[in-house]
């Protein structure tokens, strides 16, 4: 059977979605993988793209897997607790979480009532549409997260609202982050936001080979999600979840390292905010 390969040409922050996609696809093929991402495996098999640097970047890959494990768990918990929820995945790239959750026996049936929006830049959504046909209760919005009008495309719902932002804000400025959160605040009377953040020291000093090759640069970070309340006081900080918790799942020695404050504090965090 001949597979029609799709040539992909991207650069900058949008290209980083290909590195994370490859990390999930490669991990899914491991014997004892904690999740299966069939869509990622299928998409990578159809892409005409040089993934060699992503394949060699173990640090990036492990961080992506740890983040994926934690976010799948947190989003699944939210949906179980809030049937009929609306989920907006900001800067979705080639994220396939909605499909993993649909395949999860503990939440799969509930996903039929979830309204899921995948939001990203027009050039990114154009690539996404070449591999994923989304409509009905799963749909795409081709706009910048800083475009006030994306909120107009979210249908009114009586269910709770969850906003996901992973792998995004470390490439932005504080003003950009404030703008995105302000748009969310104006659009939704109440909402929960799960946002991945990076330690400022890491943002200024750390380089991941596969990310650097895309010419994307880390530009912003915070030590704790508590700092975001200063930027957008209409939000309440709920908690920070260190990616160390996800690393413990795939690398058992992190059960020991994770207790070291320096390790826990310097790792990326999933910040939970409530409006």
Secondary structure, DSSP 8 states (H G I E B T S, - for coil): -----EE----SGGGHHHHHHHHHHHHHTSTT-S---HHHHHHHHHEE---HHHHH-HHHHHHHHHHHHHHHHHHHHHHHHSTT-EEEEET-TT--HHHHHHT-TTTTGGGGG-EEEEEE-HHHHHHHHHH----TTEEEEES-TT-GGGGGGS---SS-EEEEE-S-GGGS-HHHHHHHHHHHHHH-SS-EEEEEE--HHHHHH---HHHHTTT-------S-GGGHHHH-TTSEEEEEEETHHHHHHH-TTHHHHTTSHHHHHHS-EEEEEE-
